[in-house]
Amino acid sequence: MIQQKINKNMKETLASVTRENKKIVRYGRSPKGYGFAIFALKNIMPGEVVSHGYGKLSDQQTSNFSIQIGLKTHIIPSKWTGKYWNHSCEPNCYVKTRENGFPTLFALREIKSGEEIVYGYYMTEFTWSEKAVETTIPCKCGSTKCRGKIPSFSQLTSKEKKKYFLYLSSYLKKLT
């Protein structure tokens, strides 16, 4: 069902979402060493939309730049639709799944203009495949709460899964 909705509106949606995202964020080099990232163009209040994710569907996780939207469904986003959504152990955004199955980032707290946009990859990723770079690279978020690694949902403790429940992709909420 998700794939039918996504495929039907793909071209129109990518263009319109890119336009919307460009009003809220810009992309550039991450000062944390992640390569590219997205940054707020203006102050964003808690609960406001930060960025919509879209992309080509894949039935498997790629080595990097994919976002999981279902147990066996990932998207391969463009630079304006999620490719540079970076991880932090202390995120300023959370994920909500839209009706069409794609993710949207919302501000978890006030985000200042120019601030890097980050979320917890455990909010979308159930587990890491062997080829995922997240299994081999250390976390570089710089947070005082940094774990030193980038966890997937399956690597969280039961307590953490409950703590983050409201911020998870809808398919992950169904697993808890």
Rosetta blueprint (number, residue, H / E / L):
1 M L
2 I H
3 Q H
4 Q H
5 K H
6 I H
7 N H
8 K H
9 N H
10 M H
11 K H
12 E H
13 T H
14 L H
15 A H
16 S H
17 V H
18 T H
19 R H
20 E H
21 N H
22 K H
23 K H
24 I H
25 V E
26 R E
27 Y E
28 G E
29 R E
30 S L
31 P L
32 K L
33 G L
34 Y L
35 G L
36 F E
37 A E
38 I E
39 F E
40 A E
41 L L
42 K L
43 N L
44 I E
45 M L
46 P L
47 G L
48 E L
49 V E
50 V E
51 S E
52 H E
53 G L
54 Y L
55 G E
56 K E
57 L E
58 S E
59 D L
60 Q L
61 Q L
62 T L
63 S L
64 N L
65 F L
66 S L
67 I E
68 Q E
69 I E
70 G E
71 L L
72 K L
73 T E
74 H E
75 I E
76 I E
77 P E
78 S L
79 K L
80 W L
81 T L
82 G L
83 K L
84 Y L
85 W L
86 N E
87 H E
88 S L
89 C L
90 E L
91 P L
92 N L
93 C E
94 Y E
95 V E
96 K E
97 T E
98 R L
99 E L
100 N L
101 G L
102 F L
103 P E
104 T E
105 L E
106 F E
107 A E
108 L L
109 R L
110 E L
111 I E
112 K L
113 S L
114 G L
115 E L
116 E E
117 I L
118 V E
119 Y E
120 G L
121 Y H
122 Y H
123 M H
124 T L
125 E L
126 F L
127 T L
128 W L
129 S L
130 E L
131 K L
132 A L
133 V H
134 E H
135 T H
136 T L
137 I L
138 P L
139 C L
140 K L
141 C L
142 G L
143 S L
144 T L
145 K L
146 C L
147 R L
148 G L
149 K L
150 I L
151 P L
152 S L
153 F H
154 S H
155 Q H
156 L L
157 T L
158 S H
159 K H
160 E H
161 K H
162 K H
163 K H
164 Y L
165 F H
166 L H
167 Y H
168 L L
169 S L
170 S H
171 Y H
172 L H
173 K H
174 K L
175 L L
176 T L
